[in-house]
Amino acid sequence: MREPTLAERIADELAQRIIIGDLKPGERLRQEVFAHEFNTSHVPIREAFLRLEIRKLAFSEPRRGMRVAPLGSGDTREIARMRSALEVMGLRTLSGRLAPKQLAKVKEALVAGDQATDLVAWEASNRAFHVALAELSLMPRLVDAVRDLNIAFSRNALRHGSPEGWKPGYSNDHQRIYECLESGDYNMAASLLETHIWHGERVSAR
């Protein structure tokens, strides 16, 4: 896969800050501030802002510039439906045995989740796991959609989650999905993934 552009890297960094709440809903995003921080011109910053807007993490107000988008209310079920449709479809397109090299990013995200020491780190590894699953489909548009949907899910999950009450743990769901992929049982992996997504939606909506 190609290396991300500067604008893409900046967009990903700002997206992470929005997800974890460092950049708060309604907060203004100033081009000059981030151009100085990332030591670049305004051009990649504007492109990064547009990427945030496409992901529905930011919005533009006439004569007031770009601001962080408000948190959605009641959209967790919509996100789960779309994630379930796309992520499960991605796994159902697989055929033949996957080589360890193809599963390397999935395994890396699985291990990162098991080793996470706080909720923010675990949520980042969870997003990486789901995006890595989507990448197995070799469908770039599906991967982009899954990445954006998981960003939206993470933002809702972190809003409802309690960092103080979070405890490190072993993700049985992720492990079982990985084992099915490793053995070539893609239908079972897809079924487990669908159940896992809807379980996450119920937890996030509490």
Phi and psi in degrees as GROMACS dihedral restraints (atoms count N, CA, C in turn):
[ dihedral_restraints ]
;  ai    aj    ak    al  type     phi  dphi    fc
    3     4     5     6     1   -71.9    20    10
    4     5     6     7     1   158.1    20    10
    6     7     8     9     1   -74.5    20    10
    7     8     9    10     1   140.6    20    10
    9    10    11    12     1   -67.1    20    10
   10    11    12    13     1   148.5    20    10
   12    13    14    15     1   -74.2    20    10
   13    14    15    16     1   169.5    20    10
   15    16    17    18     1   -59.4    20    10
   16    17    18    19     1   -43.9    20    10
   18    19    20    21     1   -61.7    20    10
   19    20    21    22     1   -39.5    20    10
   21    22    23    24     1   -66.0    20    10
   22    23    24    25     1   -40.8    20    10
   24    25    26    27     1   -65.7    20    10
   25    26    27    28     1   -40.8    20    10
   27    28    29    30     1   -65.6    20    10
   28    29    30    31     1   -42.8    20    10
   30    31    32    33     1   -60.5    20    10
   31    32    33    34     1   -41.2    20    10
   33    34    35    36     1   -65.0    20    10
   34    35    36    37     1   -40.6    20    10
   36    37    38    39     1   -65.0    20    10
   37    38    39    40     1   -45.3    20    10
   39    40    41    42     1   -67.3    20    10
   40    41    42    43     1   -36.6    20    10
   42    43    44    45     1   -60.2    20    10
   43    44    45    46     1   -42.8    20    10
   45    46    47    48     1   -62.4    20    10
   46    47    48    49     1   -39.9    20    10
   48    49    50    51     1   -65.3    20    10
   49    50    51    52     1   -36.4    20    10
   51    52    53    54     1   -69.1    20    10
   52    53    54    55     1   -42.6    20    10
   54    55    56    57     1   -59.7    20    10
   55    56    57    58     1   -44.1    20    10
   57    58    59    60     1   -88.0    20    10
   58    59    60    61     1    -3.6    20    10
   60    61    62    63     1    92.8    20    10
   61    62    63    64     1     5.2    20    10
   63    64    65    66     1   -66.5    20    10
   64    65    66    67     1   -35.4    20    10
   66    67    68    69     1  -104.8    20    10
   67    68    69    70     1   118.3    20    10
   69    70    71    72     1   -95.9    20    10
   70    71    72    73     1   155.9    20    10
   72    73    74    75     1   -52.2    20    10
   73    74    75    76     1   131.8    20    10
   75    76    77    78     1    87.5    20    10
   76    77    78    79     1   -12.6    20    10
   78    79    80    81     1   -67.9    20    10
   79    80    81    82     1   137.9    20    10
   81    82    83    84     1   -76.5    20    10
   82    83    84    85     1   139.2    20    10
   84    85    86    87     1  -104.7    20    10
   85    86    87    88     1   112.8    20    10
   87    88    89    90     1  -101.3    20    10
   88    89    90    91     1   124.4    20    10
   90    91    92    93     1   -57.5    20    10
   91    92    93    94     1   -44.6    20    10
   93    94    95    96     1   -65.1    20    10
   94    95    96    97     1   -33.4    20    10
   96    97    98    99     1   -66.1    20    10
   97    98    99   100     1   -47.0    20    10
   99   100   101   102     1   -77.8    20    10
  100   101   102   103     1   -29.1    20    10
  102   103   104   105     1   -61.9    20    10
  103   104   105   106     1   -40.3    20    10
  105   106   107   108     1   -68.1    20    10
  106   107   108   109     1   -44.8    20    10
  108   109   110   111     1   -61.6    20    10
  109   110   111   112     1   -44.2    20    10
  111   112   113   114     1   -93.5    20    10
  112   113   114   115     1     5.8    20    10
  114   115   116   117     1    53.6    20    10
  115   116   117   118     1    54.4    20    10
  117   118   119   120     1  -144.9    20    10
  118   119   120   121     1   176.3    20    10
  120   121   122   123     1   -79.8    20    10
  121   122   123   124     1   177.8    20    10
  123   124   125   126     1   -74.3    20    10
  124   125   126   127     1   -17.6    20    10
  126   127   128   129     1   -62.1    20    10
  127   128   129   130     1   -54.8    20    10
  129   130   131   132     1   -66.1    20    10
  130   131   132   133     1   -25.5    20    10
  132   133   134   135     1   -67.8    20    10
  133   134   135   136     1   -45.0    20    10
  135   136   137   138     1   -60.3    20    10
  136   137   138   139     1   -41.7    20    10
  138   139   140   141     1   -65.1    20    10
  139   140   141   142     1   -39.8    20    10
  141   142   143   144     1   -62.5    20    10
  142   143   144   145     1   -41.7    20    10
  144   145   146   147     1   -61.7    20    10
  145   146   147   148     1   -41.1    20    10
  147   148   149   150     1   -62.3    20    10
  148   149   150   151     1   -38.1    20    10
  150   151   152   153     1   -65.6    20    10
  151   152   153   154     1   -38.3    20    10
  153   154   155   156     1   -64.8    20    10
  154   155   156   157     1   -37.7    20    10
  156   157   158   159     1   -66.5    20    10
  157   158   159   160     1   -40.7    20    10
  159   160   161   162     1   -61.8    20    10
  160   161   162   163     1   -37.3    20    10
  162   163   164   165     1   -78.2    20    10
  163   164   165   166     1    -0.4    20    10
  165   166   167   168     1    63.3    20    10
  166   167   168   169     1    30.7    20    10
  168   169   170   171     1   -99.0    20    10
  169   170   171   172     1   -11.0    20    10
  171   172   173   174     1  -147.0    20    10
  172   173   174   175     1   161.7    20    10
  174   175   176   177     1  -145.9    20    10
  175   176   177   178     1   154.1    20    10
  177   178   179   180     1  -102.6    20    10
  178   179   180   181     1   133.3    20    10
  180   181   182   183     1  -111.3    20    10
  181   182   183   184     1   133.2    20    10
  183   184   185   186     1   -55.6    20    10
  184   185   186   187     1   127.6    20    10
  186   187   188   189     1    65.2    20    10
  187   188   189   190     1     4.8    20    10
  189   190   191   192     1  -123.0    20    10
  190   191   192   193     1    -2.8    20    10
  192   193   194   195     1    81.1    20    10
  193   194   195   196     1  -161.9    20    10
  195   196   197   198     1   -93.8    20    10
  196   197   198   199     1   139.0    20    10
  198   199   200   201     1  -133.1    20    10
  199   200   201   202     1   158.2    20    10
  201   202   203   204     1   -68.6    20    10
  202   203   204   205     1   133.7    20    10
  204   205   206   207     1   -68.5    20    10
  205   206   207   208     1   148.9    20    10
  207   208   209   210     1   -68.1    20    10
  208   209   210   211     1   159.3    20    10
  210   211   212   213     1   -71.5    20    10
  211   212   213   214     1   137.7    20    10
  213   214   215   216     1   -70.8    20    10
  214   215   216   217     1   150.5    20    10
  216   217   218   219     1  -118.6    20    10
  217   218   219   220     1   121.4    20    10
  219   220   221   222     1    78.8    20    10
  220   221   222   223     1    14.6    20    10
  222   223   224   225     1  -100.8    20    10
  223   224   225   226     1     9.9    20    10
  225   226   227   228     1   -65.0    20    10
  226   227   228   229     1   -35.4    20    10
  228   229   230   231     1   -68.2    20    10
  229   230   231   232     1   -39.7    20    10
  231   232   233   234     1   -61.7    20    10
  232   233   234   235     1   -45.0    20    10
  234   235   236   237     1   -60.6    20    10
  235   236   237   238     1   -44.3    20    10
  237   238   239   240     1   -63.1    20    10
  238   239   240   241     1   -41.4    20    10
  240   241   242   243     1   -61.5    20    10
  241   242   243   244     1   -43.6    20    10
  243   244   245   246     1   -70.3    20    10
  244   245   246   247     1   -41.5    20    10
  246   247   248   249     1   -61.5    20    10
  247   248   249   250     1   -45.7    20    10
  249   250   251   252     1   -59.7    20    10
  250   251   252   253     1   -46.9    20    10
  252   253   254   255     1   -61.1    20    10
  253   254   255   256     1   -47.6    20    10
  255   256   257   258     1   -78.3    20    10
  256   257   258   259     1   -47.5    20    10
  258   259   260   261     1   -66.4    20    10
  259   260   261   262     1   -41.7    20    10
  261   262   263   264     1   -67.3    20    10
  262   263   264   265     1   -41.2    20    10
  264   265   266   267     1   -58.9    20    10
  265   266   267   268     1   -41.3    20    10
  267   268   269   270     1   -57.4    20    10
  268   269   270   271     1   -43.5    20    10
  270   271   272   273     1   -70.3    20    10
  271   272   273   274     1   -33.7    20    10
  273   274   275   276     1   -72.2    20    10
  274   275   276   277     1   -11.7    20    10
  276   277   278   279     1   -83.9    20    10
  277   278   279   280     1   -10.4    20    10
  279   280   281   282     1   -71.8    20    10
  280   281   282   283     1   147.3    20    10
  282   283   284   285     1  -148.8    20    10
  283   284   285   286     1   153.2    20    10
  285   286   287   288     1    73.7    20    10
  286   287   288   289     1   168.9    20    10
  288   289   290   291     1   -82.0    20    10
  289   290   291   292     1   136.6    20    10
  291   292   293   294     1   -82.3    20    10
  292   293   294   295     1   136.3    20    10
  294   295   296   297     1   -77.6    20    10
  295   296   297   298     1   153.8    20    10
  297   298   299   300     1   -51.3    20    10
  298   299   300   301     1   -35.8    20    10
  300   301   302   303     1   -62.0    20    10
  301   302   303   304     1   -38.4    20    10
  303   304   305   306     1   -68.1    20    10
  304   305   306   307     1   -29.6    20    10
  306   307   308   309     1   -92.9    20    10
  307   308   309   310     1     2.2    20    10
  309   310   311   312     1   -60.5    20    10
  310   311   312   313     1   -43.4    20    10
  312   313   314   315     1   -69.8    20    10
  313   314   315   316     1   -33.5    20    10
  315   316   317   318     1   -64.0    20    10
  316   317   318   319     1   -46.7    20    10
  318   319   320   321     1   -62.9    20    10
  319   320   321   322     1   -41.7    20    10
  321   322   323   324     1   -60.8    20    10
  322   323   324   325     1   -44.1    20    10
  324   325   326   327     1   -67.5    20    10
  325   326   327   328     1   -36.4    20    10
  327   328   329   330     1   -61.6    20    10
  328   329   330   331     1   -46.6    20    10
  330   331   332   333     1   -65.3    20    10
  331   332   333   334     1   -41.5    20    10
  333   334   335   336     1   -60.9    20    10
  334   335   336   337     1   -38.2    20    10
  336   337   338   339     1   -65.3    20    10
  337   338   339   340     1   -41.7    20    10
  339   340   341   342     1   -66.6    20    10
  340   341   342   343     1   -28.5    20    10
  342   343   344   345     1   -96.4    20    10
  343   344   345   346     1    -0.8    20    10
  345   346   347   348     1   -61.7    20    10
  346   347   348   349     1   140.5    20    10
  348   349   350   351     1  -110.2    20    10
  349   350   351   352     1    -1.8    20    10
  351   352   353   354     1  -152.2    20    10
  352   353   354   355     1   168.4    20    10
  354   355   356   357     1   -63.0    20    10
  355   356   357   358     1   -39.9    20    10
  357   358   359   360     1   -63.2    20    10
  358   359   360   361     1   -44.6    20    10
  360   361   362   363     1   -64.7    20    10
  361   362   363   364     1   -40.3    20    10
  363   364   365   366     1   -65.4    20    10
  364   365   366   367     1   -40.8    20    10
  366   367   368   369     1   -65.5    20    10
  367   368   369   370     1   -36.7    20    10
  369   370   371   372     1   -64.5    20    10
  370   371   372   373     1   -41.3    20    10
  372   373   374   375     1   -68.3    20    10
  373   374   375   376     1   -33.7    20    10
  375   376   377   378     1   -64.2    20    10
  376   377   378   379     1   -44.7    20    10
  378   379   380   381     1   -60.7    20    10
  379   380   381   382     1   -44.4    20    10
  381   382   383   384     1   -61.3    20    10
  382   383   384   385     1   -38.3    20    10
  384   385   386   387     1   -62.3    20    10
  385   386   387   388     1   -47.2    20    10
  387   388   389   390     1   -69.8    20    10
  388   389   390   391     1   -37.0    20    10
  390   391   392   393     1   -67.6    20    10
  391   392   393   394     1   -39.4    20    10
  393   394   395   396     1   -63.3    20    10
  394   395   396   397     1   -37.3    20    10
  396   397   398   399     1   -61.5    20    10
  397   398   399   400     1   -45.1    20    10
  399   400   401   402     1   -63.2    20    10
  400   401   402   403     1   -36.2    20    10
  402   403   404   405     1   -64.4    20    10
  403   404   405   406     1   -21.9    20    10
  405   406   407   408     1   -63.6    20    10
  406   407   408   409     1   -23.8    20    10
  408   409   410   411     1   -73.9    20    10
  409   410   411   412     1   -17.9    20    10
  411   412   413   414     1    60.1    20    10
  412   413   414   415     1    32.6    20    10
  414   415   416   417     1  -117.0    20    10
  415   416   417   418     1    98.9    20    10
  417   418   419   420     1   -57.7    20    10
  418   419   420   421     1   -39.6    20    10
  420   421   422   423     1   -66.0    20    10
  421   422   423   424     1   -39.4    20    10
  423   424   425   426     1   -63.4    20    10
  424   425   426   427     1   -42.7    20    10
  426   427   428   429     1   -60.4    20    10
  427   428   429   430     1   -44.7    20    10
  429   430   431   432     1   -61.6    20    10
  430   431   432   433     1   -42.8    20    10
  432   433   434   435     1   -65.5    20    10
  433   434   435   436     1   -42.3    20    10
  435   436   437   438     1   -64.8    20    10
  436   437   438   439     1   -40.5    20    10
  438   439   440   441     1   -60.2    20    10
  439   440   441   442     1   -46.4    20    10
  441   442   443   444     1   -67.1    20    10
  442   443   444   445     1   -39.4    20    10
  444   445   446   447     1   -65.8    20    10
  445   446   447   448     1   -37.5    20    10
  447   448   449   450     1   -72.3    20    10
  448   449   450   451     1   -29.3    20    10
  450   451   452   453     1   -63.6    20    10
  451   452   453   454     1   -45.6    20    10
  453   454   455   456     1   -62.8    20    10
  454   455   456   457     1   -40.6    20    10
  456   457   458   459     1   -63.9    20    10
  457   458   459   460     1   -44.1    20    10
  459   460   461   462     1   -61.9    20    10
  460   461   462   463     1   -40.4    20    10
  462   463   464   465     1   -61.9    20    10
  463   464   465   466     1   -42.5    20    10
  465   466   467   468     1   -67.4    20    10
  466   467   468   469     1   -41.3    20    10
  468   469   470   471     1   -64.3    20    10
  469   470   471   472     1   -42.0    20    10
  471   472   473   474     1   -71.6    20    10
  472   473   474   475     1   -28.0    20    10
  474   475   476   477     1   -65.3    20    10
  475   476   477   478     1   -40.7    20    10
  477   478   479   480     1   -89.2    20    10
  478   479   480   481     1   -22.1    20    10
  480   481   482   483     1   -74.1    20    10
  481   482   483   484     1   160.2    20    10
  483   484   485   486     1  -115.7    20    10
  484   485   486   487     1   105.3    20    10
  486   487   488   489     1   -55.7    20    10
  487   488   489   490     1   -35.2    20    10
  489   490   491   492     1   -69.7    20    10
  490   491   492   493     1   -32.7    20    10
  492   493   494   495     1   -90.7    20    10
  493   494   495   496     1    -4.2    20    10
  495   496   497   498     1   -73.5    20    10
  496   497   498   499     1   139.9    20    10
  498   499   500   501     1  -125.6    20    10
  499   500   501   502     1   138.3    20    10
  501   502   503   504     1   -62.4    20    10
  502   503   504   505     1   145.1    20    10
  504   505   506   507     1  -161.5    20    10
  505   506   507   508     1   172.4    20    10
  507   508   509   510     1   -95.5    20    10
  508   509   510   511     1   126.2    20    10
  510   511   512   513     1   -84.8    20    10
  511   512   513   514     1    96.4    20    10
  513   514   515   516     1   -61.9    20    10
  514   515   516   517     1   -39.6    20    10
  516   517   518   519     1   -60.5    20    10
  517   518   519   520     1   -50.1    20    10
  519   520   521   522     1   -61.0    20    10
  520   521   522   523     1   -41.9    20    10
  522   523   524   525     1   -63.1    20    10
  523   524   525   526     1   -43.3    20    10
  525   526   527   528     1   -67.3    20    10
  526   527   528   529     1   -38.9    20    10
  528   529   530   531     1   -62.8    20    10
  529   530   531   532     1   -43.9    20    10
  531   532   533   534     1   -62.3    20    10
  532   533   534   535     1   -43.8    20    10
  534   535   536   537     1   -62.1    20    10
  535   536   537   538     1   -38.1    20    10
  537   538   539   540     1   -66.1    20    10
  538   539   540   541     1   -40.5    20    10
  540   541   542   543     1   -63.5    20    10
  541   542   543   544     1   -41.6    20    10
  543   544   545   546     1   -63.0    20    10
  544   545   546   547     1   -35.7    20    10
  546   547   548   549     1   -87.2    20    10
  547   548   549   550     1    -8.0    20    10
  549   550   551   552     1    88.8    20    10
  550   551   552   553     1     8.4    20    10
  552   553   554   555     1   -89.9    20    10
  553   554   555   556     1    78.1    20    10
  555   556   557   558     1   -73.5    20    10
  556   557   558   559     1   -31.1    20    10
  558   559   560   561     1   -64.3    20    10
  559   560   561   562     1   -42.5    20    10
  561   562   563   564     1   -67.3    20    10
  562   563   564   565     1   -39.6    20    10
  564   565   566   567     1   -60.0    20    10
  565   566   567   568     1   -42.0    20    10
  567   568   569   570     1   -65.8    20    10
  568   569   570   571     1   -40.8    20    10
  570   571   572   573     1   -65.0    20    10
  571   572   573   574     1   -43.5    20    10
  573   574   575   576     1   -63.6    20    10
  574   575   576   577     1   -39.0    20    10
  576   577   578   579     1   -64.0    20    10
  577   578   579   580     1   -42.9    20    10
  579   580   581   582     1   -61.4    20    10
  580   581   582   583     1   -45.5    20    10
  582   583   584   585     1   -61.7    20    10
  583   584   585   586     1   -42.2    20    10
  585   586   587   588     1   -61.7    20    10
  586   587   588   589     1   -44.1    20    10
  588   589   590   591     1   -62.4    20    10
  589   590   591   592     1   -44.2    20    10
  591   592   593   594     1   -72.1    20    10
  592   593   594   595     1   -30.6    20    10
  594   595   596   597     1   -65.0    20    10
  595   596   597   598     1   -41.6    20    10
  597   598   599   600     1   -63.5    20    10
  598   599   600   601     1   -36.4    20    10
  600   601   602   603     1   -64.5    20    10
  601   602   603   604     1   -40.5    20    10
  603   604   605   606     1   -66.7    20    10
  604   605   606   607     1   -39.9    20    10
  606   607   608   609     1   -66.4    20    10
  607   608   609   610     1   -44.2    20    10
  609   610   611   612     1   -66.8    20    10
  610   611   612   613     1   -30.8    20    10
  612   613   614   615     1   -82.0    20    10
  613   614   615   616     1    -7.6    20    10
